[in-house]
Amino acid sequence: MTIVAGRDRPPGAPIRVLVVDDSALVRRILSEALDRHRDIEVVGTATDPYVARERIVALRPDVVTLDVEMPRMDGLSFLAKLMRHFPIPVIVVSSVTPQHSEAAMRALALGAVDVIAKPGAMHATAEVTDELVRAVRVAARARVERLVTTPEREVAARPAIASIDATHKLIAIGASTGGTQAIEAVLRRFPVDAPATVIVQHMPEHFTASFAKRLDGVSAMTVREARDGDVLAPGLALVAPGGRHLVIQASGARWVARVKDGPKVHHQRPAVDVTFQSLARCAGRNVAAALLTGMGADGARGLQALREAGAHTIAQDEQTSVVWGMPGEAVKLDAACDVLPIGDVADGLLAAIGREAVPA
């Protein structure tokens, strides 16, 4: 079952938010940050999942912010119950320790639409609250699916593609809201010797390492967070690190990953456009790229540049996107050769590689 957030909200009415966190300080910081905006209203707060459950039923918020570590019931258990019985857009607000980062990745797998870093010593409060405001506005437009309790059907990876000259081919994937699950669905279908793959998912610093670790556990490929100077190779997928841009450059007959600082693009760092445009410059027709679910326009111009450079480009379709913002903008620009449901994206990328394999 798919539910669209804010479906009962009258036009022009503010987005109703419930803030759930056991810290009084965090509840106050988040509530004050959200209430500064006319289009957002904090209708209540909760100190733990039991109080949150009562207030969700009573207040019917459009969006919930949720900590993953709370008394009486942990946030993951509560999220699973919530998505099973009363699906609603949830934003996880988590500390950036390795333990909390892995919990945040599990929350996304359970159906949370986004994760942001909790304000603290490592993350300036103003920056975090700006991210939260953007996340709430996105979440209010998200498609949220009821959690199904039956075991997930394992999807086998494609057979090895040794017959295809993958050495000189690259795959690029960009996504934002809803992208963690979409990217996982794609990588589950890739063979162990798939062409070198670069992934840009909008995610805060320190969370991308946990995301890469999760992908590595479900993919036949080796997946890890990109490091500056990494050489792209078949069977290896690199995830752009949070807080840094990922640029691909040619170095002789090889392609090398460069991890760089720089201003945010479309309010994002890493930005999909930065990576896609670097690939358009150095690899062109040797690339197959997909722009998946996400709010905004990041990646649309980059996908257009790739198509104009001879790459095969794919946009995820509206029906299977949590938010059809980024891929929708790409479609408007005629940047996508194909518009596909998420279940067909992996096959589309691999078919493009096989169809268009050319020497570097």
Buried (B, 14 or more C-beta within 10 A) or exposed (E): EEBEBBEEBEEEEBBBBBBBBBEEEBBEBBBEBBEEEEEBBBBBBBBBBBBBBEBBEEEBBBBBBBBBBBEEBBBBEBBBBBBBEEBBBBBBBBBBEEEBBBBBBBBBBBBBBBBBBBBEEBBEEEEBBBBBBBBBBBBBBBBBBBBEEEEEEEEEBBEBBEEBBBBBBBBBBBBBBBBBBBBBBBBBBBBBBBBBBBBBBBBBBBBBBBBBBBBBEBBBBBBBBBEEEBEBBBBBBBBBBBBBBBBBBEEEEBBBBBBEEEEEBBEBBBBBBBBBBBBBBBBBEBBBBBBBBBBBBBBBBBBBBBBEBBBBBBBBBBEBBBBBBBBBBBBEBEBBBBBBEBEBBBEBBBBBBBEBBEEE
